[in-house]
Amino acid sequence: MADEQAPDATSYIQHHLTFLAEPVRESGGFWTIHYDTIITSLILGVVVFGFLWLVTRKATTGVPSKTQAFVEISVRFVNVVAPIALTVFVWVLFMNMMDLLPVDIMAWVYQNIFHQHAWRGVSTADVNTTFALALSVFGLMIFYSIKNKGLGGWIKELFSTPFGIKPLWAAPLLIPFNLLFNLIEYISKPLSHSLRLYGNMYAGEIIFLLLGLLASSGIWGAIAGGIVHVGWSIFDGFIAILQAYIFMMLTVVYISMAHEHH
């Protein structure tokens, strides 16, 4: 039997960007479950909560350890809605950092140990994950808005801000503009919140794959690819931290806005 040919660049990238997906219905359709994204996110979520639990369990009033000091500084830094913000930051950071694991080594692990040919380990490179997180924050923002302002106050705010409804004779004209303005703002928040994180992590994943292709082009390609790979890993690690920070800060801002009265 002839030896199998090495995959070309297109099939190599497609292989690494293929989800372990299954349609909800046999006939397919819009609803598809990405098992790799869900399972990886849940595992990292357990790791995050386990990490925070261990830190709080070993917390002391004396001289804190470096880990305890890191958590305490993080909590003080996001003292507005700190539990939500800290959870979002650490969880998103862990999911982002999966991008630093060598793609080919992890593909071998998924295929030979877990017997999964299609598996993507970077959950935040899946737009479904980032949209789910953004929509969760959006739901919390609506919840706290209604909780703090009342249902009537929230609805009144939708129709009366930012242009107001006075003078009263102009209210029929101002109300539609207020509502349109608020609807655009509400729709844009989860879109920008999710797509920023997804776009950056997806781009980082693609660049790692392209560097892998460069390394497979020969001895000089392997040397150049290895050098560039180290540099990109450092930069991508910084991007992973920055995007987790931005996602956390937007979460804080959006939920804090729910407490504001206009």
For each residue, the residues with C-beta under 8 A, 3 or more apart:
1:
2:
3:
4:
5:
6: 216
7: 11 12 15
8: 11 12
9: 12 13 213
10: 13 14
11: 7 8 14 15
12: 7 8 9 15 16 209 212 213
13: 9 10 16 17 206 209 210 213
14: 10 11 17 18
15: 7 11 12 18 107 118
16: 12 13 103 107 120 205 209
17: 13 14 120 205 206 209
18: 14 15 118 120
19: 34 35 36 37 118 120 126
20: 34 35 36 116 118 119 120
21: 32 33 34 35 118
22: 32 33 35
23: 26 27 28 29 31 32 33
24: 29 31 32 33
25: 28 29 31
26: 23
27: 23
28: 23 25 32
29: 23 24 25 32
30:
31: 23 24 25
32: 21 22 23 24 28 29
33: 21 22 23 24 38
34: 19 20 21 37 38 120 126 128
35: 19 20 21 22 38 39
36: 19 20 39 40 116 118 119 120 121
37: 19 34 40 41 120 123 126 128 129
38: 33 34 35 41 42
39: 35 36 42 43
40: 36 37 43 44 95 98 120 121 123
41: 37 38 44 45 95 123 129
42: 38 39 45 46
43: 39 40 46 47
44: 40 41 47 48 91 94 95 98 123
45: 41 42 48 49 91
46: 42 43 49 50
47: 43 44 50 51 94
48: 44 45 51 52 87 90 91 94
49: 45 46 52 53
50: 46 47 53 54
51: 47 48 54 55 90
52: 48 49 55 56 71 86 87 90
53: 49 50 56 57
54: 50 51 57 58
55: 51 52 58 59 67 68 71
56: 52 53 59 71
57: 53 54
58: 54 55 65 68
59: 55 56 64 68
60: 63 64 65 68
61:
62:
63: 60
64: 59 60 68 69 72
65: 58 60 68 69
66: 69 70
67: 55 70 71
68: 55 58 59 60 64 65 71 72
69: 64 65 66 72 73
70: 66 67 73 74
71: 52 55 56 67 68 74 75 86
72: 64 68 69 75 76
73: 69 70 76 77
74: 70 71 77 78 86 89 90
75: 71 72 78 79 82 86
76: 72 73 79
77: 73 74
78: 74 75 81 82 85 86 89 248 252
79: 75 76 82
80: 85 252 255 256
81: 78 84 85 251 252 255 256
82: 75 78 79 85 86
83: 86 87
84: 81 87 88 140 251 255
85: 78 80 81 82 88 89 248 251 252
86: 52 71 74 75 78 82 83 89 90 248
87: 48 52 83 84 90 91
88: 84 85 91 92 133 137 247 248 251
89: 74 78 85 86 92 93 244 245 247 248
90: 48 51 52 74 86 87 93 94 244
91: 44 45 48 87 88 94 95
92: 88 89 95 96 124 133 197 243 244 247 248
93: 89 90 96 97 240 241 244
94: 44 47 48 90 91 97 98
95: 40 41 44 91 92 98 122 123 124 129
96: 92 93 99 122 124 201 239 240 241 243 244
97: 93 94 100 237 240
98: 40 44 94 95 101 121 122 123
99: 96 122 125 201 204 205 208 236 240
100: 97 233 236 237 240
101: 98 105 106 121
102: 105 106
103: 16 106 107 205 208 209 212
104: 107 108 212
105: 101 102 108 109
106: 101 102 103 109 110 121
107: 15 16 103 104 110 111 119
108: 104 105 111 112
109: 105 106 112 113 114
110: 106 107 113 114 116 117 119 121
111: 107 108 114 115 116 117 119
112: 108 109 115
113: 109 110
114: 109 110 111 119
115: 111 112
116: 20 36 110 111 119
117: 110 111
118: 15 18 19 20 21 36
119: 20 36 107 110 111 114 116
120: 16 17 18 19 20 34 36 37 40 123 125 126
121: 36 40 98 101 106 110
122: 95 96 98 99 125 126 201 205
123: 37 40 41 44 95 98 120 126 129
124: 92 95 96 129 130 197 198 201 243
125: 99 120 122 198 201 202 204 205
126: 19 34 37 120 122 123 129 130 198
127: 130 131 194 195 198 202
128: 34 37 131 132
129: 37 41 95 123 124 126 132 133 198
130: 124 126 127 133 134 193 194 195 197 198
131: 127 128 134 135 190 194 198
132: 128 129 135 136
133: 88 92 129 130 136 137 193 194 197 247
134: 130 131 137 138 189 190 191 193 194
135: 131 132 138 139 190 194
136: 132 133 139 140
137: 88 133 134 140 141 190 193 250 251 254 255
138: 134 135 141 142 186 189 190 193 254
139: 135 136 142 143
140: 84 136 137 143 144 255 258
141: 137 138 144 145 189 254 255 257 258
142: 138 139 145 146 154 258
143: 139 140 146 147 258
144: 140 141 147 148 255 258 259
145: 141 142 148 149 154 157 258
146: 142 143 149 150 151 154
147: 143 144
148: 144 145 258 259 261
149: 145 146 153 154 157 261
150: 146 153 154
151: 146 154 155
152: 155 156
153: 149 150 156 157 261
154: 142 145 146 149 150 151 157 158
155: 151 152 158 159
156: 152 153 159 160
157: 145 149 153 154 160 161 182 262
158: 154 155 161 178 179 182
159: 155 156 165 175 178 179
160: 156 157 164 165 175 178 262
161: 157 158 164 178 182 262
162: 178 181 262
163: 174 177 178 181
164: 160 161 174 178
165: 159 160 168 170 171 174 175 178
166: 170 171
167: 170 171
168: 165 171
169:
170: 165 166 167 173 174
171: 165 166 167 168 174 175
172: 175 176
173: 170 176 177
174: 163 164 165 170 171 177 178
175: 159 160 165 171 172 178 179
176: 172 173 179 180
177: 163 173 174 180 181
178: 158 159 160 161 162 163 164 165 174 175 181 182
179: 158 159 175 176 182 183
180: 176 177 183 184
181: 162 163 177 178 184 185
182: 157 158 161 178 179 185 186
183: 179 180 186 187
184: 180 181 187 188
185: 181 182 188 189
186: 138 182 183 189
187: 183 184 190 191
188: 184 185 191 192
189: 134 138 141 185 186 192 193 254
190: 131 134 135 137 138 187 193 194
191: 134 187 188 194 195
192: 188 189 195 196
193: 130 133 134 137 138 189 190 196 197 247 250 251 254
194: 127 130 131 133 134 135 190 191 197 198
195: 127 130 191 192 198 199
196: 192 193 199 200 243 246 247
197: 92 124 130 133 193 194 200 201 243 246 247
198: 124 125 126 127 129 130 131 194 195 201 202
199: 195 196 202 203
200: 196 197 203 204 239 243
201: 96 99 122 124 125 197 198 204 205 240 243
202: 125 127 198 199 205 206
203: 199 200 206 207
204: 99 125 200 201 207 208 236 239 240
205: 16 17 99 103 122 125 201 202 208 209
206: 13 17 202 203 209 210
207: 203 204 210 211 232 236
208: 99 103 204 205 211 212 229 232 236
209: 12 13 16 17 103 205 206 212 213
210: 13 206 207 213 214
211: 207 208 214 215 225 228 229 232
212: 12 103 104 208 209 215 216 225
213: 9 12 13 209 210 216 217
214: 210 211 217 221 224 225 228
215: 211 212 221 222 225 226 229
216: 6 212 213 221 222
217: 213 214 220 221 222 225
218: 221 222
219: 222 223
220: 217 223 224
221: 214 215 216 217 218 224 225
222: 215 216 217 218 219 225 226
223: 219 220 226 227
224: 214 220 221 227 228
225: 211 212 214 215 217 221 222 228 229
226: 215 222 223 229 230
227: 223 224 230 231
228: 211 214 224 225 231 232
229: 208 211 215 225 226 232 233
230: 226 227 233 234
231: 227 228 234 235
232: 207 208 211 228 229 235 236
233: 100 229 230 236 237
234: 230 231 237 238
235: 231 232 238 239
236: 99 100 204 207 208 232 233 239 240
237: 97 100 233 234 240 241
238: 234 235 241 242
239: 96 200 204 235 236 242 243
240: 93 96 97 99 100 201 204 236 237 243 244
241: 93 96 237 238 244 245
242: 238 239 245 246
243: 92 96 124 196 197 200 201 239 240 246 247
244: 89 90 92 93 96 240 241 247 248
245: 89 241 242 248 249
246: 196 197 242 243 249 250
247: 88 89 92 133 193 196 197 243 244 250 251
248: 78 85 86 88 89 92 244 245 251 252
249: 245 246 252 253
250: 137 193 246 247 253 254
251: 81 84 85 88 137 193 247 248 254 255
252: 78 80 81 85 248 249 255 256
253: 249 250 256 257
254: 137 138 141 189 193 250 251 257 258
255: 80 81 84 137 140 141 144 251 252 258 259
256: 80 81 252 253 259 260
257: 141 253 254 260
258: 140 141 142 143 144 145 148 254 255
259: 144 148 255 256
260: 256 257
261: 148 149 153
262: 157 160 161 162
